């Protein structure tokens, strides 16, 4: 028999020391300083926001609502007014409702070539071609009055017997353009032309209504030596050139087309041909009649 020798091996287990009881660690808040700073910063930010916005109250809310409603109502009404002033889709609306019409024309009180009082009311119901000038004008005034007469003749042929357009000459030289002088002058151009003059104040008012520059001195006499400047519609600080021999008056270098209500339609300068003026007048008459004419405008 075989005998197996077993060597006893002693396993040495190291001795384990009992764990020493540790004292509990007190919970110490970490970064307490940082948290305090954050809270302080947030509180400061909130305070600033309240200061900027202000406290929200029901009274403030009510005021905000009332103001908003009032603004909405105002802009809604203004929009309605703008829409009412616009031309209708058919293009038949009277020119009296147009927006942005130049403020040319207005009341005046003058005397015609027959010595009778004549006001702006005497022109109502007809289209008017009106020119401001003076009888001693050597070239421009006669040329413009000839052009105006040609236009009137053409329109008269297209509308026989109606006298739709009235030609008017207004003197800007009341010192020399007396009633007889104006009468003799206008007879050279057209049989239906109306010549107007008056005293200094009334002529000046008429020029102002039609935006015509008026520079004739109030104490001017017919025997004085002065010139008339053809510079229309000039505004301050413009001053006409001075002359040693006398002073300067003024006349226009264009004439106006006014509708039967006495409102401005168009202006024609020296470079405008009679054919171009006639076309403009013809177009204005067509629009007026398409919109109902004098009856629709309350002139009949």
Helices and strands as residue ranges (DSSP letters): H 32-53, H 58-85, G 95-97, E 109-112, E 117-119, G 120-123, E 127-133, H 140-158, E 165-171, H 179-186, E 194-197, H 200-209, E 227-230, E 248-251, E 255-258, E 264-268, H 274-290, H 293-296
